[in-house]
Amino acid sequence: MAGTLEDPLLRVPWETFPHGSDVGVRGYGRTPAEAFAHAAMALTSVITDPAAIRPTRRIEIACAAPDREILLLDWLNRLIAAMATEEMLFGRFEVAIEDDHLDATAFGEAIDPARHKPAVEVKGATFTELGVTRQPDGRWRAQCVVDV
């Protein structure tokens, strides 16, 4: 499953990929922050169709880490924790990264099992295939495998 945008560099801004019994999530962007936001969209797509989520509530998330890879892992795990504790799904993300610090807003709504039809529960982001890299075409790619 993948999303699309009009920008030729972002024709596929996020995607999932198989990894054994787990699922990989991958986001692309013009900046690391944009790639992190798109990785979060890929994470949501593992659970449900992101387009089905109404942005009726917002949650602020902040984290810091010694490098971009650990920052991605921390970001996705905090997002997963927010889904569990707030009983919400998120379908839009605003992410800002400065040095080793991330500030984000996740927009979503309470889980409605009948409407969202959650496919799986994501337990956590892992170090497997973890990477935040600049691609030859100039896009940033942020990815890891999530435990389902």
N, CA, C and O of each residue as an XYZ file, in Angstrom:
592
protein
N       0.859     -1.166      0.000
C       0.000      0.000      0.000
C       0.904      1.227      0.000
O       1.930      1.249      0.680
N       0.527      2.227     -0.750
C       1.346      3.428     -0.795
C       0.483      4.648     -1.013
O      -0.617      4.555     -1.557
N       0.983      5.791     -0.589
C       0.312      7.060     -0.815
C       0.939      7.775     -1.991
O       2.019      7.398     -2.446
N       0.273      8.803     -2.487
C       0.826      9.544     -3.618
C       0.667     11.037     -3.393
O      -0.250     11.477     -2.700
N       1.557     11.803     -3.978
C       1.493     13.257     -3.984
C       1.823     13.734     -5.387
O       2.294     12.946     -6.208
N       1.589     14.988     -5.676
C       1.849     15.532     -6.996
C       3.329     15.766     -7.265
O       3.755     15.677     -8.416
N       4.126     16.063     -6.242
C       5.547     16.324     -6.411
C       6.222     15.080     -7.005
O       6.078     13.990     -6.450
N       6.960     15.218     -8.130
C       7.592     14.049     -8.731
C       8.571     13.340     -7.803
O       8.763     12.130     -7.916
N       9.194     14.083     -6.884
C      10.092     13.421     -5.931
C       9.326     12.624     -4.884
O       9.899     11.785     -4.188
N       8.017     12.894     -4.777
C       7.234     12.226     -3.734
C       6.060     11.451     -4.316
O       4.989     11.395     -3.711
N       6.253     10.866     -5.466
C       5.162     10.086     -6.065
C       4.694      8.992     -5.116
O       3.507      8.669     -5.077
N       5.605      8.430     -4.363
C       5.260      7.432     -3.349
C       5.851      7.924     -2.026
O       6.977      7.559     -1.687
N       5.107      8.755     -1.266
C       5.689      9.312     -0.048
C       5.754      8.329      1.114
O       6.484      8.559      2.078
N       4.995      7.230      1.032
C       5.083      6.225      2.084
C       4.675      4.879      1.520
O       3.935      4.787      0.541
N       5.180      3.833      2.169
C       4.840      2.477      1.740
C       5.112      1.518      2.885
O       5.811      1.843      3.844
N       4.550      0.349      2.760
C       4.862     -0.737      3.677
C       5.575     -1.810      2.873
O       5.458     -1.869      1.649
N       6.319     -2.661      3.580
C       6.988     -3.777      2.908
C       6.978     -4.984      3.836
O       7.084     -4.837      5.054
N       6.851     -6.190      3.254
C       6.801     -7.390      4.092
C       8.157     -7.678      4.728
O       9.209     -7.415      4.146
N       8.100     -8.225      5.934
C       9.321     -8.638      6.629
C       8.963     -9.771      7.576
O       8.649     -9.546      8.745
N       9.013    -10.980      7.062
C       8.644    -12.139      7.868
C       7.215    -12.000      8.364
O       6.301    -11.730      7.585
N       7.026    -12.185      9.668
C       5.685    -12.050     10.235
C       5.389    -10.612     10.647
O       4.300    -10.327     11.147
N       6.340     -9.703     10.445
C       6.167     -8.300     10.787
C       5.991     -7.467      9.514
O       5.866     -8.017      8.420
N       5.981     -6.153      9.661
C       5.766     -5.259      8.528
C       6.767     -4.121      8.598
O       7.019     -3.564      9.667
N       7.334     -3.781      7.453
C       8.214     -2.619      7.378
C       7.407     -1.392      7.012
O       6.441     -1.473      6.252
N       7.806     -0.255      7.555
C       7.178      1.027      7.213
C       8.277      1.939      6.684
O       9.394      1.966      7.202
N       7.931      2.679      5.644
C       8.926      3.528      4.993
C       8.269      4.830      4.580
O       7.198      4.832      3.972
N       8.922      5.947      4.917
C       8.435      7.257      4.509
C       9.511      7.998      3.750
O      10.699      7.863      4.043
N       9.088      8.788      2.767
C      10.002      9.604      1.965
C       9.624     11.065      2.123
O       8.472     11.385      2.415
N      10.586     11.949      1.932
C      10.289     13.366      2.001
C      11.446     14.211      1.518
O      12.567     13.733      1.346
N      11.144     15.476      1.303
C      12.186     16.427      0.909
C      13.128     16.732      2.070
O      14.262     17.165      1.865
N      12.642     16.498      3.298
C      13.424     16.716      4.512
C      13.270     15.494      5.410
O      12.340     14.709      5.222
N      14.165     15.317      6.385
C      13.952     14.219      7.333
C      12.595     14.329      8.046
O      11.931     13.314      8.257
N      12.180     15.535      8.414
C      10.895     15.704      9.102
C       9.738     15.215      8.240
O       8.831     14.547      8.736
N       9.767     15.544      6.965
C       8.708     15.095      6.062
C       8.738     13.570      5.910
O       7.686     12.932      5.860
N       9.936     12.985      5.836
C      10.054     11.525      5.757
C       9.524     10.867      7.034
O       8.895      9.811      6.964
N       9.769     11.477      8.198
C       9.253     10.942      9.462
C       7.721     10.990      9.473
O       7.076     10.039      9.916
N       7.139     12.088      8.991
C       5.676     12.196      8.939
C       5.102     11.128      8.026
O       4.078     10.524      8.344
N       5.754     10.889      6.892
C       5.259      9.874      5.963
C       5.476      8.459      6.497
O       4.680      7.567      6.201
N       6.532      8.233      7.276
C       6.708      6.928      7.920
C       5.566      6.677      8.906
O       5.103      5.546      9.051
N       5.117      7.731      9.581
C       3.970      7.602     10.490
C       2.698      7.260      9.711
O       1.859      6.504     10.200
N       2.550      7.813      8.499
C       1.395      7.454      7.658
C       1.463      5.982      7.277
O       0.447      5.287      7.285
N       2.660      5.506      6.943
C       2.824      4.089      6.620
C       2.457      3.234      7.827
O       1.821      2.190      7.683
N       2.861      3.679      9.024
C       2.508      2.970     10.255
C       0.989      2.878     10.398
O       0.453      1.808     10.686
N       0.303      3.994     10.200
C      -1.160      3.999     10.286
C      -1.759      3.038      9.270
O      -2.732      2.345      9.567
N      -1.181      2.992      8.069
C      -1.737      2.140      7.011
C      -1.632      0.655      7.333
O      -2.356     -0.157      6.756
N      -0.734      0.292      8.251
C      -0.644     -1.102      8.690
C      -1.909     -1.469      9.460
O      -2.346     -2.620      9.435
N      -2.494     -0.490     10.142
C      -3.649     -0.721     11.006
C      -4.966     -0.523     10.258
O      -5.875     -1.345     10.362
N      -5.063      0.581      9.498
C      -6.307      0.926      8.816
C      -6.002      1.870      7.654
O      -4.859      2.286      7.468
N      -7.012      2.197      6.890
C      -6.864      3.161      5.807
C      -6.751      4.559      6.418
O      -7.699      5.022      7.051
N      -5.610      5.245      6.243
C      -5.454      6.575      6.839
C      -6.532      7.569      6.393
O      -6.868      8.487      7.142
N      -7.070      7.401      5.200
C      -8.097      8.319      4.698
C      -9.394      8.218      5.500
O     -10.219      9.131      5.452
N      -9.585      7.129      6.230
C     -10.805      6.933      7.016
C     -10.749      7.628      8.376
O     -11.733      7.617      9.117
N      -9.614      8.228      8.707
C      -9.434      8.841     10.023
C      -9.732     10.335      9.947
O      -9.145     11.064      9.148
N     -10.648     10.766     10.787
C     -11.010     12.185     10.844
C     -10.096     12.915     11.825
O      -9.848     12.410     12.920
N      -9.593     14.082     11.460
C      -8.687     14.818     12.347
C      -9.440     15.653     13.384
O      -9.381     16.883     13.349
N     -10.146     14.995     14.306
C     -10.970     15.710     15.278
C     -10.233     16.049     16.574
O     -10.706     16.867     17.364
N      -9.080     15.422     16.790
C      -8.316     15.654     18.017
C      -6.833     15.654     17.684
O      -6.393     14.988     16.747
N      -6.066     16.411     18.466
C      -4.630     16.464     18.223
C      -3.866     16.077     19.481
O      -4.294     16.350     20.603
N      -2.736     15.441     19.263
C      -1.854     15.022     20.343
C      -0.462     15.569     20.018
O       0.020     15.428     18.894
N       0.173     16.190     21.004
C       1.539     16.701     20.831
C       2.523     15.623     21.288
O       2.327     14.991     22.326
N       3.574     15.422     20.506
C       4.603     14.438     20.836
C       5.961     15.107     20.656
O       6.217     15.757     19.643
N       6.816     14.940     21.641
C       8.181     15.464     21.564
C       9.141     14.378     22.015
O       8.847     13.611     22.931
N      10.287     14.322     21.364
C      11.319     13.380     21.779
C      12.679     13.867     21.292
O      12.778     14.726     20.416
N      13.710     13.301     21.879
C      15.078     13.635     21.506
C      15.893     12.353     21.512
O      15.612     11.428     22.274
N      16.915     12.308     20.646
C      17.764     11.120     20.550
C      19.124     11.531     20.007
O      19.263     12.601     19.414
N      20.128     10.682     20.208
C      21.482     11.043     19.788
C      21.710     11.031     18.273
O      22.683     11.616     17.796
N      20.823     10.370     17.505
C      20.956     10.369     16.050
C      19.583     10.199     15.402
O      18.604      9.895     16.083
N      19.515     10.394     14.101
C      18.226     10.365     13.390
C      17.557      8.997     13.443
O      16.333      8.913     13.538
N      18.341      7.929     13.383
C      17.741      6.594     13.410
C      17.018      6.347     14.733
O      15.876      5.889     14.748
N      17.684      6.650     15.826
C      17.055      6.457     17.142
C      15.892      7.427     17.311
O      14.901      7.097     17.962
N      16.003      8.608     16.735
C      14.899      9.578     16.789
C      13.674      9.020     16.062
O      12.554      9.164     16.550
N      13.869      8.390     14.907
C      12.750      7.762     14.190
C      12.122      6.670     15.039
O      10.899      6.603     15.162
N      12.944      5.821     15.622
C      12.447      4.737     16.471
C      11.645      5.288     17.642
O      10.560      4.793     17.946
N      12.181      6.315     18.300
C      11.499      6.921     19.439
C      10.177      7.563     18.997
O       9.157      7.401     19.668
N      10.190      8.283     17.886
C       8.983      8.925     17.344
C       7.892      7.898     17.090
O       6.760      8.071     17.542
N       8.219      6.835     16.373
C       7.195      5.840     16.060
C       6.705      5.118     17.307
O       5.515      4.825     17.421
N       7.602      4.828     18.243
C       7.171      4.159     19.477
C       6.309      5.071     20.351
O       5.374      4.595     20.995
N       6.599      6.349     20.386
C       5.735      7.281     21.133
C       4.369      7.400     20.466
O       3.347      7.523     21.142
N       4.358      7.362     19.150
C       3.097      7.394     18.419
C       2.275      6.126     18.706
O       1.068      6.207     18.931
N       2.922      4.976     18.698
C       2.254      3.710     19.014
C       1.707      3.750     20.444
O       0.587      3.305     20.694
N       2.495      4.280     21.374
C       2.039      4.398     22.768
C       0.835      5.333     22.861
O      -0.107      5.056     23.604
N       0.859      6.444     22.109
C      -0.280      7.373     22.125
C      -1.527      6.702     21.571
O      -2.625      6.927     22.081
N      -1.379      5.883     20.535
C      -2.533      5.154     19.991
C      -3.144      4.255     21.061
O      -4.365      4.186     21.206
N      -2.288      3.572     21.805
C      -2.767      2.638     22.825
C      -3.375      3.360     24.020
O      -4.471      3.012     24.460
N      -2.684      4.349     24.544
C      -3.162      5.003     25.764
C      -4.357      5.921     25.517
O      -5.251      6.026     26.358
N      -4.368      6.574     24.379
C      -5.477      7.488     24.049
C      -6.604      6.783     23.292
O      -7.657      7.372     23.051
N      -6.374      5.506     22.912
C      -7.339      4.730     22.117
C      -7.739      5.506     20.864
O      -8.918      5.692     20.565
N      -6.698      5.953     20.138
C      -6.896      6.771     18.942
C      -6.140      6.191     17.759
O      -5.237      5.368     17.909
N      -6.541      6.647     16.579
C      -5.792      6.435     15.347
C      -5.478      7.808     14.779
O      -6.246      8.753     14.960
N      -4.352      7.917     14.094
C      -3.922      9.201     13.555
C      -3.770      9.120     12.045
O      -3.246      8.141     11.514
N      -4.234     10.159     11.357
C      -4.191     10.157      9.905
C      -3.486     11.349      9.296
O      -3.421     11.470      8.072
N      -2.952     12.244     10.136
C      -2.193     13.396      9.631
C      -1.165     13.775     10.680
O      -1.414     13.697     11.883
N       0.009     14.191     10.189
C       1.125     14.474     11.089
C       1.861     15.723     10.645
O       2.102     15.922      9.454
N       2.215     16.556     11.601
C       3.100     17.696     11.365
C       4.328     17.457     12.223
O       4.233     17.346     13.445
N       5.481     17.380     11.574
C       6.721     17.037     12.270
C       7.767     18.113     12.014
O       7.941     18.567     10.883
N       8.454     18.513     13.062
C       9.591     19.430     12.956
C      10.775     18.776     13.663
O      10.641     18.256     14.771
N      11.924     18.810     13.012
C      13.141     18.256     13.603
C      14.204     19.342     13.602
O      14.482     19.962     12.575
N      14.790     19.560     14.771
C      15.900     20.489     14.886
C      16.993     19.795     15.687
O      16.807     19.451     16.854
N      18.127     19.597     15.041
C      19.249     18.878     15.637
C      18.776     17.491     16.090
O      18.382     16.678     15.254
N      18.807     17.212     17.380
C      18.440     15.893     17.888
C      17.043     15.869     18.518
O      16.711     14.940     19.254
N      16.226     16.888     18.229
C      14.916     17.028     18.875
C      13.794     17.024     17.843
O      13.892     17.671     16.801
N      12.737     16.296     18.142
C      11.552     16.227     17.292
C      10.351     16.757     18.054
O      10.126     16.384     19.205
N       9.586     17.620     17.419
C       8.296     18.081     17.931
C       7.272     17.762     16.861
O       7.468     18.080     15.688
N       6.177     17.132     17.265
C       5.169     16.728     16.287
C       3.764     16.900     16.842
O       3.537     16.899     18.052
N       2.840     17.045     15.915
C       1.420     17.016     16.230
C       0.805     15.916     15.381
O       0.975     15.878     14.163
N       0.089     15.026     16.047
C      -0.629     13.945     15.369
C      -2.118     14.263     15.456
O      -2.635     14.549     16.535
N      -2.797     14.213     14.325
C      -4.226     14.518     14.249
C      -4.990     13.227     13.998
O      -4.639     12.445     13.114
N      -6.037     13.015     14.785
C      -6.799     11.785     14.612
C      -8.092     11.796     15.388
O      -8.644     12.846     15.717
N      -8.559     10.593     15.671
C      -9.830     10.431     16.363
C      -9.833      9.126     17.146
O      -8.956      8.280     16.976
N     -10.833      8.981     18.003
C     -10.997      7.743     18.774
C     -11.227      6.578     17.813
O     -11.862      6.726     16.769
N     -10.697      5.427     18.190
C     -10.867      4.228     17.365
C     -12.345      3.845     17.333
O     -12.996      3.735     18.372
N     -12.851      3.649     16.142
C     -14.207      3.155     15.915
C     -14.051      1.825     15.176
O     -13.908      1.815     13.953
N     -14.077      0.690     15.910
C     -13.816     -0.600     15.278
C     -14.714     -0.893     14.066
O     -14.259     -1.494     13.093
N     -15.974     -0.474     14.120
C     -16.879     -0.743     13.004
C     -16.471      0.036     11.752
O     -16.563     -0.481     10.639
N     -16.025      1.267     11.934
C     -15.666      2.092     10.778
C     -14.214      1.914     10.359
O     -13.922      1.854      9.165
N     -13.291      1.829     11.330
C     -11.868      1.735     11.003
C     -11.415      0.319     10.671
O     -10.431      0.133      9.955
N     -12.123     -0.673     11.185
C     -11.774     -2.080     10.945
C     -10.265     -2.329     11.097
O      -9.603     -2.716     10.134
N      -9.719     -2.108     12.303
C      -8.275     -2.289     12.497
C      -7.826     -3.701     12.109
O      -8.404     -4.690     12.559
N      -6.803     -3.782     11.279
C      -6.312     -5.067     10.784
C      -5.419     -5.764     11.804
O      -5.508     -6.979     11.984
N      -4.564     -5.004     12.465
C      -3.621     -5.556     13.442
C      -3.378     -4.526     14.532
O      -3.759     -3.362     14.410
N      -2.737     -4.981     15.598
C      -2.253     -4.062     16.619
C      -0.738     -3.992     16.464
O      -0.062     -5.021     16.493
N      -0.210     -2.807     16.303
C       1.233     -2.634     16.212
C       1.774     -2.547     17.632
O       1.331     -1.720     18.429
N       2.737     -3.413     17.936
C       3.280     -3.472     19.291
C       4.462     -2.536     19.486
O       4.664     -2.019     20.585
N       5.247     -2.309     18.437
C       6.389     -1.422     18.585
C       7.254     -1.365     17.347
O       7.256     -2.281     16.525
N       7.991     -0.272     17.226
C       8.988     -0.118     16.165
C      10.273     -0.785     16.632
O      10.599     -0.749     17.818
N      11.002     -1.393     15.701
C      12.197     -2.155     16.058
C      13.437     -1.601     15.354
O      13.337     -0.738     14.481
N      14.593     -2.107     15.743
C      15.859     -1.730     15.114
C      16.043     -2.411     13.752
O      16.949     -2.058     12.998
N      15.190     -3.379     13.441
C      15.324     -4.113     12.189
C      15.122     -3.187     10.994
O      14.114     -2.486     10.903
N      16.078     -3.191     10.091
C      16.082     -2.361      8.880
C      15.914     -0.865      9.178
O      15.446     -0.103      8.332
N      16.297     -0.463     10.379
C      16.204      0.938     10.789
C      17.188      1.785      9.995
O      18.372      1.459      9.909
N      16.693      2.871      9.419
C      17.577      3.755      8.686
C      16.907      5.064      8.313
O      15.713      5.103      8.014
N      17.685      6.131      8.332
C      17.251      7.449      7.852
C      18.372      7.904      6.928
O      19.457      8.263      7.384
N      18.101      7.887      5.624
C      19.156      8.156      4.646
C      18.659      9.070      3.533
O      17.473      9.110      3.206
N      19.603      9.792      2.974
C      19.308     10.621      1.800
C      19.533      9.754      0.569
O      20.585      9.132      0.422
N      18.543      9.717     -0.312
C      18.586      8.894     -1.512
C      19.283      9.637     -2.657
O      19.407     10.861     -2.607
N      19.737      8.917     -3.682
C      20.397      9.570     -4.807
C      19.535     10.630     -5.504
O      20.068     11.572     -6.090
N      18.201     10.480     -5.441
C      17.316     11.470     -6.085
C      17.067     12.695     -5.207
O      16.311     13.588     -5.587
N      17.704     12.739     -4.029
C      17.556     13.888     -3.136
C      16.529     13.699     -2.036
O      16.534     14.444     -1.056
N      15.636     12.705     -2.180
C      14.646     12.455     -1.131
C      15.303     11.830      0.085
O      16.327     11.156     -0.022
N      14.702     12.063      1.239
C      15.082     11.372      2.463
C      14.176     10.157      2.622
O      12.993     10.210      2.286
N      14.733      9.065      3.133
C      13.954      7.857      3.417
C      14.130      7.515      4.887
O      15.252      7.438      5.388
N      13.006      7.309      5.577
C      12.996      6.903      6.983
C      12.245      5.587      7.064
O      11.095      5.503      6.634
N      12.882      4.558      7.612
C      12.235      3.241      7.630
C      12.646      2.400      8.826
O      13.704      2.597      9.424
N      11.782      1.466      9.152
C      12.087      0.415     10.113
C      10.996     -0.652     10.011
O      10.010     -0.478      9.295
N      11.180     -1.727     10.716
C      10.183     -2.798     10.795
C       9.422     -2.633     12.101
O      10.013     -2.347     13.142
N       8.103     -2.816     12.038
C       7.283     -2.752     13.244
C       6.772     -4.142     13.587
O       6.430     -4.933     12.709
N       6.730     -4.418     14.866
C       6.266     -5.690     15.385
C       4.733     -5.660     15.455
O       4.146     -4.786     16.093
N       4.104     -6.624     14.791
C       2.632     -6.696     14.800
C       2.163     -7.984     15.448
O       0.959     -8.223     15.548
